[in-house]
Amino acid sequence: MAALDLLGRRWTLRILWELRLGPLGPRELRSRCDSMSPSVLYQRLKDLRQAGLVGQDESERYRLTPLGLALGEAIEPLNRWSATWAAEWDGERDAGRRRGE
């Protein structure tokens, strides 16, 4: 339940998603997260650091820890499912529009 609580907080998964390809400084991370407020960004980063999912490299950029990378691998099936769902959803919406719904 603690993991679900952490991951369910607004912006948490987005931060993890943006860090999946490598370290980012706070400004770049914030801009990739639709310019979320700095206070929320730093609170989420604090939460993720305390949970052991995010750390900082020698140039103070944020990066996923090995545990954070493992979480990414664990939720990859959800990413694949969401791509399938999105494609089906878009197809159903397009079909509904053609029918005038």
Contact map, one row per residue, 1 for C-alpha under 8 A:
11111000000000000000000000000000000000000000000000000000000000000000000000000000000000000000000000000
11111100000000000000000000000000000000000000000000000000000000000000000000000000000000000000000000000
11111110000000000000000000000000000000000000000000000000000000000000000000000000000000000000000000000
11111111000000000000000000000000000000000000000000000000000000000000000000000000000000000000000000000
11111111100000000000000000000000000000000000000000000000000000000000000000000000000000000000000000000
01111111100100000000000000000000000000000000001000000000000000000000000000000000000000000000000000000
00111111100110000000000000000000000000000000000000000000000000000000000000000000000000000000000000000
00011111110110000000000000000000000000000000000000000000000000000000000000000000000000000000000000000
00001111111100000000000000000000000000000000000000000000000000000000000000000000000000000000000000000
00000001111110000000000000000000000000000000000000000000000000000000000000000000000000000000000000000
00000000111111100000000000000000100000001001000000000000000000000000000000000000000000000000000000000
00000111111111110000000000000000000000000001000100000000000000000000000000000000000000000000000000000
00000011011111111000000000000000000000000000000000000000000000000000000000000000000000000000000000000
00000000001111111100000000000000100000000000000000000000000000000000000000000000000000000000000000000
00000000001111111110000000001000100000000000000000000000000000000000000000000000000000000000000000000
00000000000111111111000000000000000000000000000000000000000000010001000100000000000000000000000000000
00000000000011111111000000000000000000000000000000000000000000000000000100000000000000000000000000000
00000000000001111111100000001001100000000000000000000000000000000000000000000000000000000000000000000
00000000000000111111111100001000000000000000000000000000000001110000000000000000000000000000000000000
00000000000000011111110000000000000000000000000000000000000000010000100100000000000000000000000000000
00000000000000000111111000000000000000000000000000000000000000000000000000000000000000000000000000000
00000000000000000011111100000000000000000000000000000000000000110000000000000000000000000000000000000
00000000000000000010111110000000000000000000000000000001100011110000000000000000000000000000000000000
00000000000000000010011111011000000000000000000000000000000011100000000000000000000000000000000000000
00000000000000000000001111111000000000000000000000000000000111000000000000000000000000000000000000000
00000000000000000000000111111100000000000000000000000000000011000000000000000000000000000000000000000
00000000000000000000000011111110000000000000000000000000000000000000000000000000000000000000000000000
00000000000000000000000111111111000000000000000000000000000000000000000000000000000000000000000000000
00000000000000100110000111111111100000000000000000000000000000000000000000000000000000000000000000000
00000000000000000000000001111111111111001000000000000000000000000000000000000000000000000000000000000
00000000000000000000000000111111111100000000000000000000000000000000000000000000000000000000000000000
00000000000000000100000000011111111000000000000000000000000000000000000000000000000000000000000000000
00000000001001100100000000001111111100000000000000000000000000000000000000000000000000000000000000000
00000000000000000000000000000111111100000000000000000000000000000000000000000000000000000000000000000
00000000000000000000000000000111111110000000000000000000000000000000000000000000000000000000000000000
00000000000000000000000000000110111111011000000000000000000000000000000000000000000000000000000000000
00000000000000000000000000000100001111111000000000000000000000000000000000000000000000000000000000000
00000000000000000000000000000100000111111100000000000000000000000000000000000000000000000000000000000
00000000000000000000000000000000000011111110000000000000000000000000000000000000000000000000000000000
00000000000000000000000000000000000111111111000000000000000000000000000000000000000000000000000000000
00000000001000000000000000000100000111111111100000000000000000000000000000000000000000000000000000000
00000000000000000000000000000000000001111111110000000000000000000000000000000000000000000000000000000
00000000000000000000000000000000000000111111111000000000000000000000000000000000000000000000000000000
00000000001100000000000000000000000000011111111100000000000000000000000000000000000000000000000000000
00000000000000000000000000000000000000001111111110000100000000000000000000000000000000000000000000000
00000000000000000000000000000000000000000111111111000000000000000000000000000000000000000000000000000
00000100000000000000000000000000000000000011111111100000000000000000000000000000000000000000000000000
00000000000100000000000000000000000000000001111111111100000000000000000000000000000000000000000000000
00000000000000000000000000000000000000000000111111111110000000000000000000000000000000000000000000000
00000000000000000000000000000000000000000000011111111000000000000000000000000000000000000000000000000
00000000000000000000000000000000000000000000001111111100000000000000000000000000000000000000000000000
00000000000000000000000000000000000000000000000111111110000000001011000000000000000000000000000000000
00000000000000000000000000000000000000000000000111111110000000011111100000000000000000000000000000000
00000000000000000000000000000000000000000000100110111111000001111001000000000000000000000000000000000
00000000000000000000000000000000000000000000000010011111100001111000000000000000000000000000000000000
00000000000000000000001000000000000000000000000000000111111111100000000000000000000000000000000000000
00000000000000000000001000000000000000000000000000000011111111100000000000000000000000000000000000000
00000000000000000000000000000000000000000000000000000001111110000000000000000000000000000000000000000
00000000000000000000000000000000000000000000000000000001111110000000000000000000000000000000000000000
00000000000000000000000010000000000000000000000000000001111111000000000000000000000000000000000000000
00000000000000000000001111000000000000000000000000000001111111100000000000000000000000000000000000000
00000000000000000010001111000000000000000000000000000111100111110000000000000000000000000000000000000
00000000000000000010011100000000000000000000000000000111100011111000000000000000000000000000000000000
00000000000000010011011000000000000000000000000000001110000001111111100000000000000000000000000000000
00000000000000000000000000000000000000000000000000011110000000111111100000000000000000000000000000000
00000000000000000000000000000000000000000000000000001000000000011111110000000000000000000000000000000
00000000000000000000000000000000000000000000000000011000000000011111111000000000000000000000000000000
00000000000000010000000000000000000000000000000000011100000000011111111100000000000000000000000000000
00000000000000000001000000000000000000000000000000001000000000011111111110000000000000000000000000000
00000000000000000000000000000000000000000000000000000000000000000111111111000000000000000000000000000
00000000000000000000000000000000000000000000000000000000000000000011111111100000000000000000000000000
00000000000000011001000000000000000000000000000000000000000000000001111111110000000000000000000000000
00000000000000000000000000000000000000000000000000000000000000000000111111110000000000000000000000000
00000000000000000000000000000000000000000000000000000000000000000000011111111000000000000000000000000
00000000000000000000000000000000000000000000000000000000000000000000001111111110000000000000000000000
00000000000000000000000000000000000000000000000000000000000000000000000111111111000000000000000000000
00000000000000000000000000000000000000000000000000000000000000000000000001111111100000000000000000000
00000000000000000000000000000000000000000000000000000000000000000000000000111111110000000000000000000
00000000000000000000000000000000000000000000000000000000000000000000000000111111111000000000000000000
00000000000000000000000000000000000000000000000000000000000000000000000000011111111100000000000000000
00000000000000000000000000000000000000000000000000000000000000000000000000001111111110000000000000000
00000000000000000000000000000000000000000000000000000000000000000000000000000111111111000000000000000
00000000000000000000000000000000000000000000000000000000000000000000000000000011111111100000000000000
00000000000000000000000000000000000000000000000000000000000000000000000000000001111111110000000000000
00000000000000000000000000000000000000000000000000000000000000000000000000000000111111111000000000000
00000000000000000000000000000000000000000000000000000000000000000000000000000000011111111100000000000
00000000000000000000000000000000000000000000000000000000000000000000000000000000001111111110000000000
00000000000000000000000000000000000000000000000000000000000000000000000000000000000111111111000000000
00000000000000000000000000000000000000000000000000000000000000000000000000000000000011111111100000000
00000000000000000000000000000000000000000000000000000000000000000000000000000000000001111111110000000
00000000000000000000000000000000000000000000000000000000000000000000000000000000000000111111111000000
00000000000000000000000000000000000000000000000000000000000000000000000000000000000000011111111100000
00000000000000000000000000000000000000000000000000000000000000000000000000000000000000001111111110000
00000000000000000000000000000000000000000000000000000000000000000000000000000000000000000111111111000
00000000000000000000000000000000000000000000000000000000000000000000000000000000000000000011111111100
00000000000000000000000000000000000000000000000000000000000000000000000000000000000000000001111111111
00000000000000000000000000000000000000000000000000000000000000000000000000000000000000000000111111111
00000000000000000000000000000000000000000000000000000000000000000000000000000000000000000000011111111
00000000000000000000000000000000000000000000000000000000000000000000000000000000000000000000001111111
00000000000000000000000000000000000000000000000000000000000000000000000000000000000000000000000111111
00000000000000000000000000000000000000000000000000000000000000000000000000000000000000000000000111111
